[in-house]
Amino acid sequence: MKKILNYLFEHKTFSRSAAKDMLVNISKGIYNESELAAFMTVFLMRSITIDELLGFRDALLELCIPVNLNGYDVLDIVGTGGDAKNTFNISTLSCFVVAGTGAKVAKHGNYGVSSISGASNLMESVGYKFKNDDAKLQSELDVAGVCFLHAPLFHPALKHVAGVRRQLGIRTFFNMLGPLVNPALAKSQLIGVYSLEMARVYNYLFQQTDKQYAIVHSLDGYDEISLTADTRIITNKGEKDWTPEELGKRKVHPEDIYGGNSVEDAAKIFMKILKGEGTWAQNSVVFANAAMGLYAMGQYKDYTDCFQAAVTSLESGAAHNAFKKLIELQ
């Protein structure tokens, strides 16, 4: 590792194949935590290159335990995290709202590193049991329209960096990798990113695929549609800044979407909104993200129809019903 670190400290970058080899070696557990921390810190000091990100992704997908969802075209709604905003679990709620419309969702997630409650913290706290059994995951999609893919169960390489990431407690390049390595290879994705630079990187990567996608970045720093400011949205069709009023009918304040101080707080907020008892602001943000997920999938003709479908899903109880069905299967 010393040789690798000295190479990187000289402002040199990895080729795609070298980056892949590096992550494969990390997955073998041959480096200690101090070495891993130093390695991860390099990519906080400078931007990761496209080749490096592709190489790291190649390694994780090669080492991944694949998921066969029986031909379902699924949507993933996922954020990079690392925006330090501590919002409630907007992406996870949006997944259930989308499932309530009849679309299929395979949400990829992990424990929070730079946030109090990641998707996995939340799902575990509300009674979901993590699994990588294809038949059980397919059953969840059949019955509830949604399943959850806990990243460490599908990416063994991650277990060797989990402790270091937790101790660092800050965003690393693994945040960037998460949306790129859904083991179900979701055909549609809504990806929230913490910077415009990352939005452009993802756009470049997804343009090389047949994926239907929407990449979102709130211009005041959120890695989701926050409705606290305009949102840059990049899709297969192009790039545009949308106002809060266009996306969610109104602008909200940062305190409106605060996620609490613990996983327990996050779970209470999650359940309250899912049961239709959320505030106008909370609901609007969920509607906007769910609608953009449906828009990315091409489920409806225009965004307005997607938004109305999201409203109907939550207000009719269909989203909550999808959640109840999922938990009953555990």
C-alpha positions in Angstrom: 0.0 0.0 0.0 2.9 2.4 0.7 3.9 2.3 -3.0 0.3 3.0 -4.0 -0.2 5.9 -1.6 3.1 7.5 -2.7 1.9 7.2 -6.3 -1.4 8.9 -5.5 0.3 11.6 -3.3 2.2 12.6 -6.4 -1.2 13.6 -8.0 -1.2 10.6 -10.3 -4.4 8.7 -11.1 -5.4 5.1 -11.7 -6.2 3.6 -15.0 -9.6 1.8 -15.1 -7.9 -1.6 -14.8 -5.6 -0.5 -12.0 -8.6 0.9 -10.1 -10.4 -2.4 -10.5 -7.4 -4.4 -9.3 -7.1 -2.1 -6.3 -10.7 -2.7 -5.2 -10.4 -6.4 -5.8 -7.4 -6.4 -3.5 -9.3 -4.4 -0.9 -12.0 -7.1 -1.0 -9.4 -9.7 -0.1 -8.8 -7.9 3.2 -5.0 -7.5 2.6 -4.9 -3.9 3.9 -5.2 -2.6 7.4 -7.7 0.1 8.5 -5.0 2.8 8.6 -4.0 2.1 5.0 -7.6 2.0 3.9 -8.4 5.3 5.7 -5.4 7.0 3.9 -6.4 5.5 0.6 -10.0 6.8 0.9 -8.8 10.2 2.0 -7.0 10.7 -1.3 -10.3 11.0 -3.1 -11.5 13.6 -0.7 -8.5 15.7 -1.5 -9.1 15.6 -5.3 -11.9 14.6 -7.6 -12.2 11.0 -8.7 -11.6 10.4 -12.4 -14.1 8.7 -14.7 -11.7 5.8 -15.2 -11.2 5.4 -11.5 -14.9 5.3 -10.8 -15.5 2.9 -13.7 -12.7 0.6 -12.4 -14.1 0.6 -8.9 -17.6 -0.1 -10.2 -16.3 -2.9 -12.4 -14.7 -4.6 -9.4 -17.8 -4.4 -7.2 -20.1 -5.7 -10.0 -17.7 -8.6 -10.7 -17.6 -9.5 -7.1 -21.3 -8.9 -6.5 -23.8 -11.6 -5.6 -26.3 -11.1 -8.5 -30.0 -10.8 -8.1 -32.5 -12.4 -10.5 -35.9 -10.7 -10.2 -37.6 -12.8 -12.8 -37.6 -10.3 -15.6 -39.1 -7.4 -13.6 -38.2 -3.9 -14.9 -37.5 -2.2 -11.6 -36.8 1.3 -10.4 -34.2 2.3 -7.8 -34.4 5.6 -6.0 -31.1 6.3 -4.3 -29.0 9.1 -3.1 -25.2 9.3 -2.8 -25.5 10.6 0.7 -22.8 12.9 2.1 -24.7 16.1 1.8 -24.7 16.6 5.6 -28.3 17.8 5.6 -29.9 15.2 7.8 -33.2 15.0 6.1 -35.8 12.4 6.8 -35.7 9.2 4.6 -37.1 10.8 1.5 -35.8 8.3 -1.0 -37.1 5.3 1.0 -40.6 6.8 1.4 -40.7 7.7 -2.3 -40.0 4.0 -3.1 -43.2 3.0 -1.2 -45.2 5.7 -2.9 -44.0 4.5 -6.3 -44.9 0.9 -5.4 -48.3 2.1 -4.4 -48.9 3.2 -8.0 -48.3 -0.3 -9.3 -44.7 0.1 -10.4 -41.9 -2.2 -9.2 -39.1 -1.0 -7.0 -35.8 -2.6 -6.0 -34.2 -0.2 -3.5 -30.5 -0.5 -3.0 -29.3 0.9 0.4 -26.9 0.7 3.3 -26.4 1.9 6.8 -25.8 5.6 7.2 -22.2 6.7 7.4 -22.4 10.5 7.1 -26.1 10.6 8.2 -28.0 9.5 11.3 -30.3 7.1 9.6 -29.5 5.5 6.3 -32.0 3.4 4.3 -30.8 0.2 6.0 -31.0 1.7 9.5 -34.6 2.7 8.8 -35.7 -0.5 7.1 -34.2 -2.6 9.9 -35.9 -0.5 12.6 -39.4 -1.0 11.0 -39.1 -4.7 10.9 -37.6 -5.6 7.5 -35.2 -8.5 7.5 -32.2 -8.2 5.1 -31.8 -11.1 2.6 -30.2 -12.0 -0.7 -32.5 -14.9 -1.5 -33.9 -14.4 -5.0 -37.1 -16.3 -4.4 -38.0 -14.2 -1.3 -37.1 -11.0 -3.0 -39.2 -11.9 -6.0 -42.1 -12.7 -3.7 -41.8 -9.3 -2.1 -42.0 -7.7 -5.6 -45.0 -9.9 -6.5 -47.0 -9.1 -3.3 -45.8 -5.6 -2.2 -44.3 -4.2 -5.4 -41.0 -3.4 -3.6 -38.0 -5.1 -2.1 -34.9 -3.9 -0.4 -31.3 -4.8 -1.2 -29.0 -4.3 1.7 -25.7 -3.5 0.0 -23.3 -5.5 2.3 -25.2 -8.7 1.6 -24.6 -8.4 -2.1 -21.2 -6.7 -2.1 -18.8 -8.7 0.1 -16.0 -6.3 -0.7 -17.8 -3.6 1.4 -17.4 -5.5 4.7 -13.6 -4.7 4.6 -14.3 -1.0 4.5 -17.4 -0.7 6.6 -15.6 -0.1 9.9 -13.3 2.6 8.4 -16.2 4.4 6.8 -18.1 4.4 10.0 -15.1 5.7 12.0 -14.4 8.4 9.4 -18.0 9.4 9.3 -17.6 11.5 6.2 -18.4 11.0 2.5 -16.0 8.8 0.6 -15.9 7.5 -3.0 -18.0 4.6 -1.8 -20.9 7.0 -1.6 -20.4 7.6 -5.3 -20.3 3.9 -6.1 -23.6 3.0 -4.4 -25.9 4.1 -7.1 -23.8 2.4 -9.8 -23.9 -1.1 -8.3 -27.5 -2.1 -7.6 -27.2 -5.9 -7.8 -30.6 -6.1 -9.5 -29.2 -3.9 -12.4 -32.3 -1.7 -12.2 -33.4 -0.5 -15.7 -34.6 2.8 -14.3 -33.0 5.0 -11.6 -33.6 8.3 -9.8 -30.2 9.3 -8.4 -29.7 12.1 -6.0 -26.2 13.6 -5.9 -24.4 16.0 -3.6 -22.8 18.2 -6.3 -23.2 19.3 -9.9 -19.8 17.8 -10.7 -21.0 14.3 -9.6 -24.3 14.9 -11.6 -22.2 15.4 -14.8 -20.1 12.3 -14.0 -23.2 10.1 -13.6 -24.8 11.6 -16.7 -21.7 10.6 -18.7 -21.7 7.1 -17.3 -25.4 6.5 -17.8 -25.3 7.9 -21.4 -23.2 4.8 -22.2 -26.0 2.5 -21.1 -29.7 1.8 -22.0 -30.8 2.9 -18.5 -33.7 5.3 -18.0 -32.6 7.8 -15.5 -33.1 11.1 -13.7 -30.1 12.6 -11.8 -31.2 15.3 -9.3 -29.2 17.9 -7.3 -30.8 20.6 -5.3 -28.8 23.8 -6.0 -28.5 24.5 -2.3 -26.7 21.2 -1.7 -29.2 18.4 -1.1 -28.8 15.1 -2.8 -32.5 14.9 -3.6 -35.4 17.1 -4.6 -35.6 19.1 -1.4 -38.0 21.9 -2.6 -35.8 24.3 -0.6 -34.3 25.7 -3.8 -34.3 25.0 -7.6 -33.2 21.5 -8.6 -30.9 20.6 -11.5 -32.4 17.6 -13.2 -30.6 15.6 -15.9 -32.4 12.9 -17.8 -32.0 10.9 -21.0 -33.7 13.8 -22.6 -31.5 16.7 -21.4 -30.9 19.0 -18.5 -33.1 21.6 -16.8 -33.4 23.6 -13.6 -36.8 23.1 -12.0 -38.3 25.4 -9.4 -39.9 24.1 -6.2 -43.3 25.2 -7.5 -42.9 23.2 -10.7 -41.8 20.1 -8.8 -43.9 20.2 -5.7 -46.4 23.0 -5.9 -44.6 25.0 -3.2 -41.2 25.9 -1.7 -40.3 24.4 1.8 -37.8 25.3 4.5 -34.9 23.2 5.6 -36.4 22.6 9.0 -39.5 21.2 7.3 -37.6 18.1 6.1 -35.3 17.6 9.1 -34.8 13.9 9.9 -34.5 13.9 13.7 -31.6 13.0 16.0 -31.8 9.2 16.0 -32.9 6.2 14.0 -36.0 6.1 16.3 -36.8 9.7 15.3 -36.4 8.8 11.6 -38.6 5.8 11.9 -41.4 7.8 13.6 -41.3 10.5 10.9 -41.3 7.7 8.2 -44.3 6.0 9.6 -46.2 9.2 10.2 -45.8 10.3 6.6 -46.5 6.9 5.2 -49.8 6.7 7.1 -50.8 10.0 5.5 -50.2 12.1 8.6 -47.2 14.1 7.3 -47.1 17.9 7.0 -47.9 19.6 3.7 -44.1 20.2 3.3 -43.1 16.6 4.1 -45.7 15.2 1.7 -44.7 17.6 -1.1 -41.1 16.6 -1.0 -42.0 12.9 -1.1 -44.5 13.5 -3.9 -41.8 15.3 -6.0 -39.2 12.6 -5.6 -41.7 9.7 -6.2 -43.0 11.6 -9.3 -39.6 12.1 -10.7 -38.9 8.4 -10.2 -42.0 7.6 -12.2 -41.0 10.1 -14.8 -37.6 8.4 -15.1 -39.4 5.1 -15.7 -41.6 6.6 -18.4 -44.7 5.4 -16.5 -46.8 8.4 -17.5 -46.9 10.9 -20.3 -45.7 13.9 -18.4 -44.5 15.0 -14.9 -47.9 16.4 -13.9 -49.4 12.9 -14.3 -46.6 11.4 -12.4 -47.1 13.8 -9.5 -50.8 13.1 -9.4 -50.2 9.4 -9.3 -47.8 9.9 -6.4 -50.4 12.0 -4.5 -53.1 9.3 -5.1 -50.7 6.5 -3.9 -50.1 8.2 -0.6 -53.5 9.7 0.1 -55.4 6.6 -0.8 -53.3 4.4 1.5 -51.8 2.4 -1.3 -48.2 3.3 -0.4 -48.9 2.3 3.3 -50.5 -0.9 2.1 -47.4 -1.8 0.0 -45.3 -1.3 3.2 -47.7 -3.4 5.3 -47.6 -6.2 2.8 -43.8 -6.1 2.7 -43.4 -6.3 6.4 -46.0 -9.1 6.7 -43.7 -11.2 4.5 -40.8 -11.0 6.8 
